[in-house]
Amino acid sequence: MKTHALVVAIAMTIVAAAPLAHADKIVASGAVKAFKGPEGAVVLMVEINDSKEMLVLFKNTGGTIEGKTQRYRFEDLGKGTKNVYIDVKRGSKTNRNNLCSARDGEWECYVPGKPSDTLPLQYSEDLSSKTKLDDVLAAYKP
């Protein structure tokens, strides 16, 4: 009887772990988009996993994630409104922290570790065409 319970427990553990392994896989949903900000700041973004998440790489911005690619949630609300965010649990509540937002195609970001000023961004076709997905993935450490 104990052997049967052990086999069931192991099988349930394997089934429960399987979706997590698949959820961690990164599949690009589009090309890398590059945005330029003031004073040489660059933000690279690529939608992943059926456009439900976004990889974001900050360059020349300072802050705690300078030069690191981070994984965030992504939502497209339509009519030019998009949000890149992370959910933070505090006790029994979950708070949404927006990192970047687009309104009518105009992006702005909050740089973690910097003052609460926003960073206005302009899309760069030239830099986007030169940037490869591997550039963003090389700076990603899960």
FIKOLZA-1660 file (N, C-alpha, C; in steps of 0.1 Angstrom, whole numbers, plus 5000, padded with zeros to 4 digits):
% residues 142
   i   px   py   pz ch aa at
   1 5008 4988 5000  A  M  N
   1 5000 5000 5000  A  M CA
   1 5009 5013 5000  A  M  C
   2 5020 5013 5008  A  K  N
   2 5028 5024 5008  A  K CA
   2 5035 5026 4995  A  K  C
   3 5039 5016 4988  A  T  N
   3 5045 5017 4975  A  T CA
   3 5036 5024 4965  A  T  C
   4 5023 5020 4965  A  H  N
   4 5013 5026 4956  A  H CA
   4 5012 5041 4959  A  H  C
   5 5012 5045 4971  A  A  N
   5 5011 5059 4975  A  A CA
   5 5023 5067 4971  A  A  C
   6 5035 5060 4971  A  L  N
   6 5047 5067 4967  A  L CA
   6 5047 5069 4952  A  L  C
   7 5043 5059 4945  A  V  N
   7 5042 5060 4930  A  V CA
   7 5032 5071 4926  A  V  C
   8 5021 5072 4932  A  V  N
   8 5011 5083 4929  A  V CA
   8 5017 5096 4933  A  V  C
   9 5024 5097 4944  A  A  N
   9 5030 5110 4948  A  A CA
   9 5041 5115 4938  A  A  C
  10 5049 5105 4933  A  I  N
  10 5059 5108 4923  A  I CA
  10 5053 5113 4910  A  I  C
  11 5043 5105 4905  A  A  N
  11 5036 5109 4893  A  A CA
  11 5030 5123 4894  A  A  C
  12 5023 5126 4905  A  M  N
  12 5017 5139 4907  A  M CA
  12 5028 5150 4907  A  M  C
  13 5040 5148 4912  A  T  N
  13 5051 5157 4912  A  T CA
  13 5055 5160 4898  A  T  C
  14 5057 5149 4890  A  I  N
  14 5061 5151 4876  A  I CA
  14 5051 5159 4868  A  I  C
  15 5038 5156 4869  A  V  N
  15 5028 5163 4862  A  V CA
  15 5027 5177 4866  A  V  C
  16 5029 5180 4879  A  A  N
  16 5028 5194 4884  A  A CA
  16 5040 5202 4879  A  A  C
  17 5052 5196 4878  A  A  N
  17 5064 5203 4874  A  A CA
  17 5064 5205 4859  A  A  C
  18 5057 5197 4851  A  A  N
  18 5058 5198 4836  A  A CA
  18 5054 5212 4831  A  A  C
  19 5043 5218 4835  A  P  N
  19 5039 5231 4830  A  P CA
  19 5049 5242 4834  A  P  C
  20 5056 5241 4845  A  L  N
  20 5066 5251 4849  A  L CA
  20 5077 5251 4839  A  L  C
  21 5082 5239 4835  A  A  N
  21 5093 5238 4826  A  A CA
  21 5089 5245 4813  A  A  C
  22 5077 5242 4808  A  H  N
  22 5073 5248 4795  A  H CA
  22 5071 5263 4796  A  H  C
  23 5066 5268 4808  A  A  N
  23 5064 5282 4810  A  A CA
  23 5077 5290 4810  A  A  C
  24 5088 5284 4814  A  D  N
  24 5100 5291 4814  A  D CA
  24 5107 5292 4800  A  D  C
  25 5102 5284 4790  A  K  N
  25 5108 5285 4777  A  K CA
  25 5104 5298 4771  A  K  C
  26 5114 5304 4764  A  I  N
  26 5112 5317 4757  A  I CA
  26 5110 5315 4742  A  I  C
  27 5099 5319 4737  A  V  N
  27 5096 5318 4723  A  V CA
  27 5092 5333 4719  A  V  C
  28 5101 5338 4710  A  A  N
  28 5098 5352 4705  A  A CA
  28 5085 5353 4697  A  A  C
  29 5077 5363 4700  A  S  N
  29 5064 5365 4693  A  S CA
  29 5066 5376 4682  A  S  C
  30 5077 5382 4681  A  G  N
  30 5080 5392 4672  A  G CA
  30 5094 5396 4672  A  G  C
  31 5098 5407 4665  A  A  N
  31 5111 5412 4664  A  A CA
  31 5115 5420 4675  A  A  C
  32 5127 5422 4678  A  V  N
  32 5132 5432 4688  A  V CA
  32 5129 5446 4684  A  V  C
  33 5123 5453 4693  A  K  N
  33 5120 5468 4691  A  K CA
  33 5129 5476 4699  A  K  C
  34 5136 5485 4693  A  A  N
  34 5146 5494 4700  A  A CA
  34 5140 5508 4702  A  A  C
  35 5142 5514 4713  A  F  N
  35 5137 5527 4716  A  F CA
  35 5148 5535 4722  A  F  C
  36 5149 5548 4718  A  K  N
  36 5159 5557 4723  A  K CA
  36 5153 5567 4732  A  K  C
  37 5160 5570 4743  A  G  N
  37 5156 5580 4752  A  G CA
  37 5166 5591 4753  A  G  C
  38 5165 5601 4762  A  P  N
  38 5174 5612 4763  A  P CA
  38 5188 5607 4768  A  P  C
  39 5198 5614 4765  A  E  N
  39 5212 5612 4769  A  E CA
  39 5217 5598 4766  A  E  C
  40 5214 5593 4754  A  G  N
  40 5219 5580 4749  A  G CA
  40 5212 5568 4755  A  G  C
  41 5201 5569 4762  A  A  N
  41 5195 5558 4768  A  A CA
  41 5188 5550 4757  A  A  C
  42 5189 5536 4759  A  V  N
  42 5183 5527 4749  A  V CA
  42 5176 5516 4757  A  V  C
  43 5164 5513 4752  A  V  N
  43 5156 5503 4758  A  V CA
  43 5152 5493 4747  A  V  C
  44 5155 5480 4748  A  L  N
  44 5152 5470 4738  A  L CA
  44 5141 5462 4744  A  L  C
  45 5131 5459 4736  A  M  N
  45 5119 5451 4740  A  M CA
  45 5116 5441 4730  A  M  C
  46 5112 5429 4734  A  V  N
  46 5108 5418 4725  A  V CA
  46 5097 5410 4732  A  V  C
  47 5085 5409 4725  A  E  N
  47 5074 5402 4730  A  E CA
  47 5077 5387 4729  A  E  C
  48 5073 5380 4739  A  I  N
  48 5076 5365 4740  A  I CA
  48 5063 5358 4744  A  I  C
  49 5063 5345 4742  A  N  N
  49 5053 5336 4746  A  N CA
  49 5039 5340 4743  A  N  C
  50 5036 5341 4730  A  D  N
  50 5023 5346 4725  A  D CA
  50 5019 5360 4729  A  D  C
  51 5029 5368 4730  A  S  N
  51 5027 5382 4734  A  S CA
  51 5021 5384 4748  A  S  C
  52 5024 5374 4757  A  K  N
  52 5019 5375 4771  A  K CA
  52 5030 5381 4780  A  K  C
  53 5042 5380 4775  A  E  N
  53 5053 5385 4783  A  E CA
  53 5063 5393 4774  A  E  C
  54 5072 5400 4781  A  M  N
  54 5081 5409 4774  A  M CA
  54 5095 5408 4780  A  M  C
  55 5105 5407 4772  A  L  N
  55 5119 5408 4777  A  L CA
  55 5123 5423 4774  A  L  C
  56 5129 5429 4785  A  V  N
  56 5133 5443 4784  A  V CA
  56 5147 5444 4788  A  V  C
  57 5155 5451 4780  A  L  N
  57 5169 5454 4783  A  L CA
  57 5172 5469 4783  A  L  C
  58 5177 5474 4794  A  F  N
  58 5180 5488 4796  A  F CA
  58 5195 5490 4793  A  F  C
  59 5198 5500 4785  A  K  N
  59 5212 5503 4782  A  K CA
  59 5214 5519 4784  A  K  C
  60 5225 5522 4791  A  N  N
  60 5228 5537 4793  A  N CA
  60 5218 5544 4801  A  N  C
  61 5211 5537 4810  A  T  N
  61 5201 5544 4818  A  T CA
  61 5205 5545 4833  A  T  C
  62 5215 5537 4837  A  G  N
  62 5218 5536 4851  A  G CA
  62 5208 5528 4858  A  G  C
  63 5207 5528 4871  A  G  N
  63 5197 5520 4878  A  G CA
  63 5202 5506 4881  A  G  C
  64 5194 5499 4888  A  T  N
  64 5198 5485 4893  A  T CA
  64 5198 5475 4882  A  T  C
  65 5191 5477 4871  A  I  N
  65 5191 5466 4860  A  I CA
  65 5198 5471 4848  A  I  C
  66 5207 5480 4849  A  E  N
  66 5215 5485 4837  A  E CA
  66 5222 5473 4831  A  E  C
  67 5220 5471 4818  A  G  N
  67 5227 5461 4810  A  G CA
  67 5221 5447 4812  A  G  C
  68 5210 5445 4820  A  K  N
  68 5204 5432 4822  A  K CA
  68 5191 5431 4816  A  K  C
  69 5188 5419 4810  A  T  N
  69 5175 5417 4804  A  T CA
  69 5166 5411 4815  A  T  C
  70 5154 5417 4817  A  Q  N
  70 5145 5412 4826  A  Q CA
  70 5132 5407 4819  A  Q  C
  71 5125 5398 4826  A  R  N
  71 5113 5393 4820  A  R CA
  71 5101 5398 4828  A  R  C
  72 5091 5404 4820  A  Y  N
  72 5079 5410 4826  A  Y CA
  72 5067 5405 4819  A  Y  C
  73 5055 5408 4825  A  R  N
  73 5043 5405 4819  A  R CA
  73 5039 5416 4809  A  R  C
  74 5031 5413 4799  A  F  N
  74 5028 5423 4789  A  F CA
  74 5013 5422 4785  A  F  C
  75 5007 5433 4784  A  E  N
  75 4993 5434 4779  A  E CA
  75 4991 5445 4769  A  E  C
  76 4984 5441 4759  A  D  N
  76 4980 5451 4748  A  D CA
  76 4965 5453 4750  A  D  C
  77 4961 5465 4755  A  L  N
  77 4947 5468 4757  A  L CA
  77 4940 5474 4745  A  L  C
  78 4947 5475 4734  A  G  N
  78 4941 5480 4722  A  G CA
  78 4942 5495 4721  A  G  C
  79 4939 5501 4710  A  K  N
  79 4939 5515 4707  A  K CA
  79 4952 5522 4712  A  K  C
  80 4963 5515 4709  A  G  N
  80 4976 5521 4712  A  G CA
  80 4980 5520 4727  A  G  C
  81 4973 5514 4735  A  T  N
  81 4976 5513 4750  A  T CA
  81 4982 5500 4753  A  T  C
  82 4994 5500 4758  A  K  N
  82 5001 5488 4762  A  K CA
  82 5008 5490 4776  A  K  C
  83 5010 5479 4783  A  N  N
  83 5016 5479 4796  A  N CA
  83 5026 5468 4797  A  N  C
  84 5038 5471 4803  A  V  N
  84 5048 5461 4807  A  V CA
  84 5049 5462 4822  A  V  C
  85 5046 5451 4829  A  Y  N
  85 5045 5452 4843  A  Y CA
  85 5050 5439 4850  A  Y  C
  86 5050 5440 4864  A  I  N
  86 5053 5428 4872  A  I CA
  86 5043 5428 4883  A  I  C
  87 5038 5417 4887  A  D  N
  87 5029 5415 4899  A  D CA
  87 5037 5412 4911  A  D  C
  88 5035 5420 4922  A  V  N
  88 5043 5418 4934  A  V CA
  88 5033 5415 4945  A  V  C
  89 5035 5403 4952  A  K  N
  89 5027 5399 4963  A  K CA
  89 5031 5406 4976  A  K  C
  90 5022 5411 4983  A  R  N
  90 5024 5417 4996  A  R CA
  90 5014 5412 5005  A  R  C
  91 5017 5402 5013  A  G  N
  91 5007 5395 5021  A  G CA
  91 4997 5388 5013  A  G  C
  92 4985 5391 5015  A  S  N
  92 4974 5385 5007  A  S CA
  92 4970 5393 4995  A  S  C
  93 4976 5404 4993  A  K  N
  93 4973 5412 4981  A  K CA
  93 4984 5412 4971  A  K  C
  94 4980 5414 4958  A  T  N
  94 4989 5414 4947  A  T CA
  94 4988 5428 4941  A  T  C
  95 5000 5435 4940  A  N  N
  95 5000 5448 4935  A  N CA
  95 5007 5448 4921  A  N  C
  96 5002 5455 4912  A  R  N
  96 5008 5456 4898  A  R CA
  96 5018 5468 4898  A  R  C
  97 5030 5466 4894  A  N  N
  97 5040 5476 4892  A  N CA
  97 5043 5478 4877  A  N  C
  98 5039 5489 4871  A  N  N
  98 5041 5492 4857  A  N CA
  98 5056 5496 4856  A  N  C
  99 5062 5490 4846  A  L  N
  99 5076 5494 4842  A  L CA
  99 5076 5503 4830  A  L  C
 100 5068 5499 4820  A  C  N
 100 5067 5507 4808  A  C CA
 100 5053 5508 4803  A  C  C
 101 5049 5519 4798  A  S  N
 101 5035 5521 4792  A  S CA
 101 5036 5528 4779  A  S  C
 102 5027 5524 4770  A  A  N
 102 5025 5531 4758  A  A CA
 102 5011 5536 4757  A  A  C
 103 5010 5549 4752  A  R  N
 103 4997 5555 4750  A  R CA
 103 4998 5561 4736  A  R  C
 104 4990 5557 4727  A  D  N
 104 4990 5562 4713  A  D CA
 104 5004 5561 4707  A  D  C
 105 5011 5550 4709  A  G  N
 105 5024 5547 4704  A  G CA
 105 5036 5554 4710  A  G  C
 106 5033 5563 4720  A  E  N
 106 5044 5569 4728  A  E CA
 106 5047 5562 4740  A  E  C
 107 5059 5556 4741  A  W  N
 107 5063 5548 4753  A  W CA
 107 5070 5557 4763  A  W  C
 108 5069 5553 4776  A  E  N
 108 5076 5558 4787  A  E CA
 108 5079 5547 4797  A  E  C
 109 5091 5548 4803  A  C  N
 109 5095 5537 4813  A  C CA
 109 5099 5544 4826  A  C  C
 110 5098 5536 4836  A  Y  N
 110 5103 5539 4849  A  Y CA
 110 5115 5530 4851  A  Y  C
 111 5127 5536 4853  A  V  N
 111 5139 5528 4854  A  V CA
 111 5141 5524 4869  A  V  C
 112 5141 5511 4871  A  P  N
 112 5143 5506 4885  A  P CA
 112 5156 5511 4891  A  P  C
 113 5156 5516 4903  A  G  N
 113 5168 5521 4910  A  G CA
 113 5171 5535 4907  A  G  C
 114 5163 5542 4900  A  K  N
 114 5165 5556 4896  A  K CA
 114 5153 5564 4903  A  K  C
 115 5155 5577 4903  A  P  N
 115 5144 5585 4908  A  P CA
 115 5131 5582 4901  A  P  C
 116 5120 5587 4906  A  S  N
 116 5107 5583 4900  A  S CA
 116 5104 5590 4887  A  S  C
 117 5113 5597 4881  A  D  N
 117 5111 5603 4868  A  D CA
 117 5109 5593 4857  A  D  C
 118 5101 5596 4848  A  T  N
 118 5099 5587 4837  A  T CA
 118 5108 5590 4826  A  T  C
 119 5111 5579 4818  A  L  N
 119 5120 5580 4807  A  L CA
 119 5112 5580 4794  A  L  C
 120 5111 5591 4787  A  P  N
 120 5103 5591 4774  A  P CA
 120 5111 5584 4763  A  P  C
 121 5105 5576 4755  A  L  N
 121 5112 5568 4745  A  L CA
 121 5106 5571 4731  A  L  C
 122 5115 5571 4721  A  Q  N
 122 5111 5572 4707  A  Q CA
 122 5115 5559 4700  A  Q  C
 123 5106 5553 4692  A  Y  N
 123 5110 5541 4685  A  Y CA
 123 5121 5544 4674  A  Y  C
 124 5131 5535 4673  A  S  N
 124 5142 5537 4664  A  S CA
 124 5141 5525 4654  A  S  C
 125 5137 5528 4642  A  E  N
 125 5136 5518 4631  A  E CA
 125 5151 5513 4628  A  E  C
 126 5160 5522 4627  A  D  N
 126 5174 5519 4624  A  D CA
 126 5180 5509 4634  A  D  C
 127 5179 5513 4647  A  L  N
 127 5185 5505 4657  A  L CA
 127 5177 5491 4659  A  L  C
 128 5164 5491 4656  A  S  N
 128 5156 5479 4657  A  S CA
 128 5161 5469 4646  A  S  C
 129 5164 5474 4634  A  S  N
 129 5168 5465 4623  A  S CA
 129 5182 5459 4626  A  S  C
 130 5190 5467 4634  A  K  N
 130 5204 5462 4637  A  K CA
 130 5205 5453 4649  A  K  C
 131 5195 5453 4657  A  T  N
 131 5195 5445 4670  A  T CA
 131 5189 5431 4667  A  T  C
 132 5196 5421 4672  A  K  N
 132 5192 5407 4671  A  K CA
 132 5186 5402 4684  A  K  C
 133 5178 5392 4684  A  L  N
 133 5172 5386 4696  A  L CA
 133 5183 5381 4705  A  L  C
 134 5194 5376 4699  A  D  N
 134 5205 5370 4706  A  D CA
 134 5211 5381 4715  A  D  C
 135 5211 5394 4711  A  D  N
 135 5217 5405 4719  A  D CA
 135 5209 5406 4732  A  D  C
 136 5196 5405 4731  A  V  N
 136 5187 5406 4743  A  V CA
 136 5188 5393 4752  A  V  C
 137 5188 5382 4746  A  L  N
 137 5189 5369 4753  A  L CA
 137 5203 5367 4760  A  L  C
 138 5213 5373 4754  A  A  N
 138 5227 5372 4761  A  A CA
 138 5227 5378 4774  A  A  C
 139 5219 5388 4776  A  A  N
 139 5219 5396 4789  A  A CA
 139 5208 5391 4799  A  A  C
 140 5202 5380 4795  A  Y  N
 140 5191 5374 4803  A  Y CA
 140 5196 5363 4812  A  Y  C
 141 5194 5365 4825  A  K  N
 141 5198 5354 4835  A  K CA
 141 5185 5352 4844  A  K  C
 142 5178 5341 4841  A  P  N
 142 5165 5338 4848  A  P CA
 142 5167 5336 4863  A  P  C
% end
